[in-house]
Each structure stands twice: as structure tokens, then as C-alpha cells.
């Protein structure tokens, strides 16, 4: 995590208009949030 500046989790297929949110993205966002909040994670803005 200390070497990352940005984490991008795509919630839609890129390049297509008027599409629905991909619900399978939510668990991935939870995993990223857990990594950010983990002990030893670098300090910074980890607000949800």
C-alpha cells in the first residue's frame, strides 16, 4: 500500500453510456477500504 497513489475500482464497463452499476464492485471496495484501514497502512485520508 505504501507504493500506491491511486486505486481504481471500475463500477461500470468503460466506454459504454447509460449502463448499470456492477454490484460485484461493492465487495472489492470493502477489500480496498480494509487495506487502507489496516494496521501499518500509511497515514493519510482514509475517510469512506
Residue frames as qw, qx, qy, qz and C-alpha x, y, z in Angstrom:
[[0.000, 0.884, 0.467, 0.000, 0.00, 0.00, 0.00],
 [0.338, -0.744, 0.052, 0.574, 2.85, 2.40, 0.69],
 [0.319, -0.172, 0.563, 0.743, 3.79, 2.41, -3.01],
 [0.169, 0.580, 0.729, 0.323, 0.30, 3.23, -4.29],
 [0.008, 0.082, 0.055, -0.995, -1.01, 6.68, -5.13],
 [0.584, 0.127, -0.073, -0.799, -4.37, 5.61, -6.50],
 [0.258, 0.092, 0.962, -0.009, -6.65, 2.57, -6.54],
 [0.462, 0.171, -0.257, -0.832, -9.25, 2.46, -9.29],
 [0.310, 0.188, 0.923, -0.128, -12.16, 0.04, -8.99],
 [0.230, -0.013, -0.496, -0.837, -14.34, 0.17, -12.08],
 [0.376, 0.245, 0.702, -0.553, -18.06, 0.07, -11.28],
 [0.690, 0.599, 0.178, -0.364, -19.13, 0.09, -14.95],
 [0.776, 0.175, 0.401, 0.453, -17.66, -1.19, -18.21],
 [0.157, -0.583, 0.155, 0.782, -15.54, 1.61, -19.66],
 [0.041, -0.148, 0.607, 0.780, -16.66, 3.17, -22.91],
 [0.138, -0.434, -0.817, -0.352, -20.37, 2.47, -22.78],
 [0.211, -0.229, 0.136, -0.941, -23.05, 5.03, -21.94],
 [0.672, -0.216, 0.018, -0.709, -26.17, 4.52, -19.81],
 [0.645, 0.048, -0.762, 0.020, -25.11, 1.30, -18.17],
 [0.724, -0.629, -0.159, -0.235, -25.96, -0.16, -14.80],
 [0.247, -0.724, 0.588, -0.263, -23.72, -0.24, -11.76],
 [0.698, 0.159, -0.697, 0.023, -21.84, -3.55, -11.40],
 [0.703, -0.631, 0.032, -0.327, -22.91, -4.83, -7.97],
 [0.934, -0.069, -0.164, 0.310, -19.87, -7.12, -7.77],
 [0.346, 0.617, -0.237, 0.666, -17.81, -3.95, -7.27],
 [0.505, -0.744, 0.062, -0.433, -19.05, -3.44, -3.70],
 [0.910, -0.380, 0.027, 0.164, -17.05, -6.32, -2.12],
 [0.699, 0.328, -0.039, 0.634, -13.95, -5.06, -3.94],
 [0.030, -0.751, 0.083, -0.654, -14.47, -1.60, -2.45],
 [0.753, -0.632, 0.046, -0.180, -14.79, -3.18, 1.00],
 [0.912, -0.053, -0.012, 0.406, -11.49, -5.01, 0.46],
 [0.424, 0.547, -0.063, 0.719, -9.74, -1.79, -0.56],
 [0.361, -0.773, 0.057, -0.520, -11.16, 0.04, 2.46],
 [0.892, -0.448, 0.010, 0.055, -9.92, -2.75, 4.74],
 [0.784, 0.196, -0.045, 0.588, -6.42, -2.49, 3.24],
 [0.132, 0.691, -0.060, 0.708, -6.37, 1.26, 3.77],
 [0.548, -0.694, 0.101, -0.457, -7.52, 0.93, 7.39],
 [0.929, -0.091, -0.309, 0.184, -5.20, -2.00, 8.18],
 [0.555, -0.775, 0.163, 0.255, -2.58, -1.59, 10.90],
 [0.586, -0.291, 0.451, 0.607, 0.62, -0.34, 9.36],
 [0.437, 0.690, 0.450, 0.362, -1.12, 1.33, 6.44],
 [0.356, 0.134, -0.035, 0.924, 0.39, 4.71, 5.62],
 [0.019, 0.582, 0.467, -0.665, -1.24, 7.75, 7.19],
 [0.005, -0.059, -0.471, -0.880, -3.47, 9.84, 5.01],
 [0.542, 0.059, 0.110, -0.831, -7.08, 10.47, 4.21],
 [0.090, -0.034, -0.990, -0.107, -8.76, 7.11, 4.71],
 [0.428, 0.219, 0.416, -0.772, -12.24, 8.50, 5.08],
 [0.430, 0.297, 0.847, 0.098, -15.00, 6.45, 3.47]]
